[in-house]
């Protein structure tokens, strides 16, 4: 009885390994991206969304890379425009190959759930923030209260803050925390400046 159970266990392990290898090979398989489509709550105009993914069209790329890069690029664009909670889900659909093509041709569909576009309600500095004037801390961010909460500008502001402290001989890390007010479509930032 134990021998039969042992053989069944080995067969199940071999089957699982071969399935994993097949899925891995499928994910690493290069395909030719012929089309890109967008669906859902887009948040941005189609022309702008296409700019973020245009580099994929006409190129042979690994499926896994497409599924990683495309949502990342579009998500970055949405967060740049204040859609801080945006979600992007990619799907690859096989296309009927054209007569002259030897490649596996696909269409990429990006399903977007942009959500709310947030504006900056408040910016608070804590921790070592008392070591520099509040005006200097605020000036590190090229964003005003009421502006669209551009994640890219916030990231640049954090790096600017770290540089300000570095010039004063202090090696710090800035840890951001966001508090969302969905009813007002605003976000408050707290930046904790730590050694």
C-alpha positions in Angstrom: 0.0 0.0 0.0 2.8 2.4 0.9 4.7 1.6 -2.3 1.6 2.5 -4.4 1.0 5.7 -2.5 4.7 6.6 -3.0 4.4 6.0 -6.8 1.2 8.1 -7.0 3.0 10.9 -5.0 5.9 10.8 -7.4 3.6 10.9 -10.4 1.7 13.9 -8.9 5.0 15.7 -8.3 6.2 15.0 -11.8 2.9 16.2 -13.2 3.0 19.4 -11.1 6.6 20.0 -12.2 5.8 19.5 -15.9 2.7 21.9 -15.6 4.9 24.5 -13.9 7.6 24.2 -16.6 4.9 24.5 -19.4 3.4 27.6 -17.7 6.9 29.1 -17.2 7.8 28.4 -20.9 4.5 30.1 -21.9 5.3 33.1 -19.8 8.8 33.4 -21.3 7.5 32.8 -24.9 8.0 35.8 -27.1 5.0 37.1 -28.9 4.5 40.0 -31.4 2.2 42.7 -30.1 0.0 43.9 -32.9 -2.7 45.8 -31.1 -3.4 47.4 -27.7 -6.9 48.1 -26.4 -8.1 49.9 -23.3 -11.3 49.2 -21.4 -12.9 50.3 -18.2 -12.8 53.6 -16.3 -9.8 55.0 -18.2 -9.2 58.3 -16.4 -7.0 59.6 -19.2 -7.7 60.2 -22.9 -6.9 57.2 -25.2 -4.2 59.2 -27.0 -2.3 59.7 -23.8 -2.8 56.1 -22.7 -1.4 54.9 -26.1 1.7 57.0 -25.6 2.6 54.9 -22.5 2.3 51.6 -24.4 3.2 52.5 -27.9 6.8 51.1 -27.5 5.3 47.6 -27.3 3.6 47.6 -30.7 5.4 45.7 -33.4 8.0 44.2 -31.1 8.6 40.6 -30.1 8.5 40.5 -26.3 8.2 37.9 -23.7 4.6 37.5 -22.5 5.7 37.9 -18.8 7.5 41.1 -19.6 4.4 42.5 -21.4 2.2 41.6 -18.4 4.6 43.4 -16.1 5.6 46.5 -18.1 2.4 47.6 -19.7 0.4 47.9 -16.4 3.4 49.5 -14.8 3.7 52.2 -17.5 0.0 53.0 -17.6 -0.2 53.0 -13.8 2.7 55.4 -13.6 0.9 57.7 -16.1 -2.4 57.6 -14.1 -0.6 58.3 -10.8 1.2 61.2 -12.5 -2.3 62.6 -13.1 -3.5 62.1 -9.5 -5.2 58.7 -9.9 -3.3 57.4 -6.9 -5.5 54.3 -6.4 -5.6 53.3 -10.1 -5.6 49.6 -11.0 -4.5 48.2 -14.3 -5.1 44.6 -15.3 -3.5 43.2 -18.5 -4.8 40.5 -20.6 -3.2 39.0 -23.7 -5.4 37.6 -26.5 -4.1 35.5 -29.4 -4.8 36.9 -32.9 -5.2 34.9 -36.0 -1.7 35.1 -37.6 -1.3 37.0 -40.8 -0.3 35.1 -43.9 3.3 36.3 -43.9 3.9 36.3 -40.2 5.9 33.5 -38.5 5.4 35.1 -35.1 2.6 34.4 -32.5 0.6 37.6 -32.8 -1.3 39.0 -29.9 -3.5 41.9 -28.8 -2.9 43.4 -25.4 -6.0 44.6 -23.5 -5.5 46.8 -20.4 -8.5 47.0 -18.2 -8.3 50.2 -16.2 -10.0 51.2 -13.0 -8.8 54.8 -12.6 -10.9 55.7 -9.6 -10.8 59.2 -8.2 -8.5 61.9 -9.2 -7.0 63.3 -6.0 -5.9 66.8 -5.1 -3.5 67.8 -2.4 -5.3 68.9 0.8 -2.4 69.2 3.2 1.3 68.5 3.6 2.7 68.0 7.1 6.3 67.4 8.1 7.3 65.5 11.2 10.3 64.0 12.8 13.5 66.0 12.1 11.5 68.6 10.3 12.2 71.1 13.1 15.8 71.3 12.0 14.9 73.3 8.9 12.5 76.2 8.3 9.0 75.1 7.2 9.3 77.3 4.1 12.3 75.3 3.0 10.5 72.0 3.5 7.5 73.2 1.5 9.6 74.6 -1.2 11.2 71.2 -1.8 7.9 70.2 -3.4 6.9 71.9 -6.7 3.2 71.4 -5.8 0.7 73.6 -4.1 -2.3 72.8 -2.0 -5.3 72.2 -4.3 -3.1 71.0 -7.1 -3.6 67.5 -8.6 -1.7 65.0 -6.4 1.0 64.2 -9.0 2.8 61.1 -7.6 5.9 62.0 -9.7 6.2 65.5 -8.2 5.7 64.0 -4.7 8.6 61.6 -5.4 10.8 64.4 -6.7 9.9 66.5 -3.6 10.9 63.6 -1.3 14.3 63.4 -3.0 14.7 67.2 -2.8 14.0 67.0 1.0 16.6 64.3 1.5 19.1 66.5 -0.5 18.4 69.5 1.7 19.2 67.5 4.8 22.2 65.9 3.2 23.6 69.4 2.5 23.3 70.1 6.3 25.3 67.0 7.0 22.3 64.8 7.9 21.7 61.5 6.3 17.9 61.1 6.4 15.1 59.0 5.0 11.7 60.6 4.2 8.7 58.2 4.8 5.5 59.4 3.3 2.0 58.6 4.6 -1.2 59.4 2.8 -4.6 60.0 4.2 -7.4 60.0 1.7 -10.7 61.9 1.9 -12.7 60.1 -0.8 -15.8 62.2 -0.4 -13.7 65.4 -1.2 -11.3 63.6 -3.6 -8.3 64.9 -1.6 -5.2 63.5 -0.1 -3.2 64.7 2.9 0.5 63.9 3.0 2.6 63.5 6.1 6.3 63.2 5.6 8.2 61.7 8.5 11.9 62.7 8.3 14.0 60.0 10.0 17.7 59.4 10.6 
